[in-house]
Amino acid sequence: MYSKLRNVWNRAAIAATVAGCLTFSVAASAAQAPAAAPSDTYDIVVLGDSLAAGYQLGFTEASVPYGYAEHVYEQALFQGLRAEYTNYGIIGLRSEGLSKWLDAAAKGQAVKEADIQPGLIDPRAAAMFGKTQELAQDLKDAELVLITIGGNDFLWMLNDLGVETAFNQLPADKQTQLKSQLDTLLEGFEKQLKTSLDTIQKLQPKAEIVIANQYLPIYIQFREEKTYFVPDSTAKFLTDGQARLLETLQAVVADYSKQGLNVKIADASAAIEKDALKFTSIRASDEQGNPKPDIHPTAAGYAALGKSFSEPLWGAYKTVKPRKANVPISIVVGGKEVITDYAPVIKKGRTFLSLREVTEALGAELQWNAATSTATITLEDRTVAITVGATTISVNGKSVPLNAEPAYLQQFSGEKKTYVPLAALSDGLGFQVVYRDTLKTAFINR
């Protein structure tokens, strides 16, 4: 998919470089949300443009996005939430397109690309719009909705502006035209944002809202390198526009707060602009060494954006502790990392952990039958029995095939420990088990 998009992005590279990415996040009560009840899921829905989709420069059809949405999802798991997420990000989507799509979803209408935003560059667009009914249901079920939208709204004005020409050297009528165009775009964006938020509220009226500001990676200070240069007057026009957009955003937040909604602003601008050379591909070049800047975040940039979203939601951005050389994976249970002298073991792609450490982390009761080498683990209304060497386990008295190697005895200095398949035991007790290869971490949440 993404290789088809490279030429499209490159043709608009200069304009996109200074368009900035308008990053908005709408979140259901999460800042002080309790852990989900058993069998409940903390559902996350991702909406918006290429940032929502997690696009990075150089992506191909085989690329697996690891965008801000995935970082927020992982942070939800770190909170002990039984989380799942669905991504509806569409490359090239504008704020009007999003508001139309949400309106159609709320009304139960079947739509096509032509009904929402003709000419989208995302080859998945038709298939995505075919899921409009699923979108409506996912939003109704959502505790958290993430949105990035708006950057594509301003590309047309920037194409007219041309960032290599000083704004103050343009004819007076051209300057007036661009200022008027910016006014119109800001007014239109505010209207579409409010329309989208109103529709989300109708579908999920308990939503808390976190809205991130715009980032604008302009580097006037690197002019001496003569690799990328934006004239002072042009940069001022753009940064003034960025400031006005923030004022608009703050006014929207204040308005919705007066209506009794919990609304916050996440500082995506600070997250990216503190090191835009690292956090975006603005200094990218083609194979001949010609500058072809791209404002999309790098992997490090998406991590920074993930932090900017997670902090308003949960107050912090969690990570696992550095692992020792002999420890292949980290284990996080209910938001708390399991630290043990008995390292996890990977066997045929399955994680095994010392039985005592597992049960203590899960808060379960353990009974050991030495005669049969059987462990019985009980938690509330669930009981799991695991026998060393057996290819099945018992869950509430019912035999279940073991989709892993059997439990076994692991030799340590002066002692043996019973090692059990982590996922099988956790699932048998009713926990969600999620392995995130990006973090080499298994999350187990109730």
Disulfide bonds with the S-S distance in Angstrom:
none
